[in-house]
Amino acid sequence: MTRSPSGAAAPLNDEGGAALDEQGLPQVVDHVAVARLYGEPLFAMPTDLYIPPDALEVFLDTFEGPLDLLLYLIRKQNFNILDIPLADVTRQYLAYVDLIRKTNLELASEYLLMAAMLIEIKSRMLLPPKKVEGAQEVEDPRAELVRRLIEYERMKLAAAGLDKLPVLGRDFLRVQAHSDPSLNVRHPDVTVLDLREAWMDILQRAKLHTHHTISREELSVREHMSMVLRTLQGKRFVEFQDLFDVTRGVPVLVVTFIAMLELGKEGLLEITQAEAFAPVYVRLAYAPV
């Protein structure tokens, strides 16, 4: 048996040396190694280990400046801010300054300035008051300090109120919706030229059914508007050319076409086309799709 650096017994191999593990390190029976340094077991803390004095600091209360500390001491003890007991507040303030002077002298310099101001105000309160000519009341040495504290507290409460408002990236995220254009199938719009081509085709077909009977017929656009609406009633779509009675001649076709234009102008009809050069369909605007 051999002894490890800490005095623990380690097993021996067949040749009389210390037994090694899979990594080639000595096997410690009681596992007293506290750490590994560069792969080697460490059985005791090094005696020359240096830990900086500010490696671990615990702050119970943090303040943003001398006014913040002074306001904290006043509010914590429920003192009247308009009648501050400077003796007690100054004593507690100096105790905190002595505490931070031990760790951060540069930070303590800002608080020492306020401490000097508190001591000055306290000394002025101990002296007989000086009356100002024309003034009925004696000026309070604490007035300027009270004004600064009230203004600071007002700004602090306003900042806290702003911090409670929802902030983009902290309290909520902006919704971003992405649309794939390939999924939105848009049918081509029916233009005036498309209507003109469809109308010319109907006129060409009407010429095949012309006759030479001369007669006078009074045609009413309103009547044909009603006829078109009755034709479309109860139907999802009707092809454009099926709304015209080509056997009655061109005058009837013209009046029917004018009636359709009036209905479209009044928003009672919808004229659609599935794709370019496809048949034109007409439907009621208020009919279910």
ChimeraX attribute file (.defattr): number of C-alpha atoms within 10 A of each C-alpha:
attribute: neighborCount
match mode: 1-to-1
recipient: residues
	/A:1	12
	/A:2	14
	/A:3	12
	/A:4	18
	/A:5	11
	/A:6	12
	/A:7	10
	/A:8	15
	/A:9	16
	/A:10	20
	/A:11	17
	/A:12	15
	/A:13	11
	/A:14	7
	/A:15	7
	/A:16	10
	/A:17	13
	/A:18	20
	/A:19	18
	/A:20	15
	/A:21	10
	/A:22	7
	/A:23	9
	/A:24	9
	/A:25	13
	/A:26	18
	/A:27	19
	/A:28	21
	/A:29	11
	/A:30	9
	/A:31	11
	/A:32	15
	/A:33	17
	/A:34	11
	/A:35	13
	/A:36	10
	/A:37	8
	/A:38	7
	/A:39	9
	/A:40	13
	/A:41	17
	/A:42	16
	/A:43	18
	/A:44	12
	/A:45	10
	/A:46	8
	/A:47	6
	/A:48	6
	/A:49	7
	/A:50	7
	/A:51	8
	/A:52	7
	/A:53	8
	/A:54	8
	/A:55	6
	/A:56	7
	/A:57	8
	/A:58	6
	/A:59	5
	/A:60	5
	/A:61	7
	/A:62	8
	/A:63	11
	/A:64	7
	/A:65	13
	/A:66	18
	/A:67	17
	/A:68	15
	/A:69	16
	/A:70	21
	/A:71	19
	/A:72	14
	/A:73	17
	/A:74	17
	/A:75	11
	/A:76	9
	/A:77	9
	/A:78	9
	/A:79	14
	/A:80	10
	/A:81	16
	/A:82	13
	/A:83	11
	/A:84	14
	/A:85	13
	/A:86	17
	/A:87	12
	/A:88	11
	/A:89	18
	/A:90	20
	/A:91	14
	/A:92	13
	/A:93	21
	/A:94	17
	/A:95	11
	/A:96	14
	/A:97	20
	/A:98	14
	/A:99	11
	/A:100	16
	/A:101	15
	/A:102	9
	/A:103	13
	/A:104	10
	/A:105	13
	/A:106	10
	/A:107	13
	/A:108	19
	/A:109	14
	/A:110	13
	/A:111	23
	/A:112	18
	/A:113	11
	/A:114	18
	/A:115	19
	/A:116	13
	/A:117	14
	/A:118	22
	/A:119	15
	/A:120	13
	/A:121	18
	/A:122	17
	/A:123	11
	/A:124	14
	/A:125	14
	/A:126	9
	/A:127	8
	/A:128	7
	/A:129	12
	/A:130	8
	/A:131	11
	/A:132	10
	/A:133	6
	/A:134	6
	/A:135	8
	/A:136	8
	/A:137	8
	/A:138	10
	/A:139	12
	/A:140	13
	/A:141	15
	/A:142	18
	/A:143	13
	/A:144	10
	/A:145	17
	/A:146	17
	/A:147	13
	/A:148	12
	/A:149	18
	/A:150	14
	/A:151	11
	/A:152	15
	/A:153	15
	/A:154	12
	/A:155	12
	/A:156	13
	/A:157	11
	/A:158	11
	/A:159	11
	/A:160	11
	/A:161	10
	/A:162	11
	/A:163	10
	/A:164	9
	/A:165	9
	/A:166	10
	/A:167	11
	/A:168	9
	/A:169	8
	/A:170	7
	/A:171	9
	/A:172	9
	/A:173	9
	/A:174	7
	/A:175	6
	/A:176	6
	/A:177	5
	/A:178	6
	/A:179	8
	/A:180	6
	/A:181	8
	/A:182	7
	/A:183	7
	/A:184	8
	/A:185	7
	/A:186	10
	/A:187	11
	/A:188	11
	/A:189	13
	/A:190	16
	/A:191	11
	/A:192	9
	/A:193	9
	/A:194	17
	/A:195	14
	/A:196	11
	/A:197	12
	/A:198	16
	/A:199	17
	/A:200	12
	/A:201	12
	/A:202	19
	/A:203	16
	/A:204	11
	/A:205	14
	/A:206	18
	/A:207	13
	/A:208	11
	/A:209	12
	/A:210	13
	/A:211	10
	/A:212	5
	/A:213	6
	/A:214	6
	/A:215	5
	/A:216	6
	/A:217	8
	/A:218	7
	/A:219	13
	/A:220	12
	/A:221	18
	/A:222	15
	/A:223	12
	/A:224	19
	/A:225	20
	/A:226	14
	/A:227	15
	/A:228	20
	/A:229	17
	/A:230	11
	/A:231	14
	/A:232	18
	/A:233	13
	/A:234	12
	/A:235	13
	/A:236	13
	/A:237	18
	/A:238	16
	/A:239	15
	/A:240	20
	/A:241	17
	/A:242	12
	/A:243	17
	/A:244	20
	/A:245	14
	/A:246	20
	/A:247	15
	/A:248	13
	/A:249	17
	/A:250	18
	/A:251	12
	/A:252	20
	/A:253	21
	/A:254	16
	/A:255	19
	/A:256	24
	/A:257	20
	/A:258	16
	/A:259	22
	/A:260	25
	/A:261	14
	/A:262	16
	/A:263	20
	/A:264	16
	/A:265	11
	/A:266	9
	/A:267	12
	/A:268	15
	/A:269	21
	/A:270	17
	/A:271	20
	/A:272	20
	/A:273	18
	/A:274	14
	/A:275	13
	/A:276	12
	/A:277	11
	/A:278	10
	/A:279	14
	/A:280	20
	/A:281	17
	/A:282	22
	/A:283	24
	/A:284	23
	/A:285	14
	/A:286	10
	/A:287	15
	/A:288	9
	/A:289	8
